[in-house]
């Protein structure tokens, strides 16, 4: 029987860093240096995004556990969509100002999905053992 387990954020981030470095090296060898730089930038964006999301989520859970309500709770709930807006705005500025390679950036972003799949599989295998 197969059992599903949940990976930790730190294990996903660790695997993501490894995948970004490997992907950037492969792109540098077989595609181009701008594609490798774009991959590193895309990976850095999703790594930072997950770290910030994890920190904000922890703060919101701690605040709700402490019984904080009212305006402070509303501002905390507003922080998550505001973070998304800021990240999208920064990515837009990077693409318009720095002329980042889109293919490389896309590969860097996709490393996080691969890291989540890998770590979910590893956690499930560990949970079944």
Residue pairs with C-beta under 8 A, 6 or more apart in sequence:
1 128
2 124
2 128
3 124
3 127
3 128
4 120
4 124
4 127
5 120
5 123
5 124
5 126
5 127
6 120
6 123
7 116
7 119
7 120
7 122
7 123
8 119
8 123
9 50
9 51
9 54
11 119
11 122
11 123
12 50
12 112
12 115
12 116
12 119
13 47
13 50
13 51
13 115
15 115
15 118
15 119
16 43
16 46
16 47
16 50
16 111
16 112
16 115
17 43
17 47
19 43
19 111
19 114
19 115
19 118
20 39
20 40
20 43
20 44
20 47
20 108
20 111
23 39
23 43
23 107
23 108
23 111
24 36
24 37
24 39
24 40
24 43
24 104
24 108
25 36
27 35
27 36
27 39
27 104
27 107
28 35
28 36
31 103
31 104
32 101
32 104
34 100
34 101
34 104
35 101
35 103
35 104
35 107
36 104
37 100
37 101
37 104
38 100
38 101
38 102
38 103
38 104
38 105
38 106
38 107
38 108
39 104
39 105
39 107
39 108
39 111
40 108
41 94
41 100
41 104
41 105
41 108
42 104
42 105
42 106
42 107
42 108
42 109
42 110
42 111
43 108
43 109
43 111
43 112
44 108
45 87
45 90
45 91
45 108
45 109
46 108
46 109
46 111
46 112
47 112
49 83
49 87
50 112
52 83
53 80
53 83
56 76
56 79
56 80
56 83
57 80
59 76
60 76
60 77
60 79
60 80
63 72
63 73
63 76
64 73
68 76
94 100
95 102
95 105
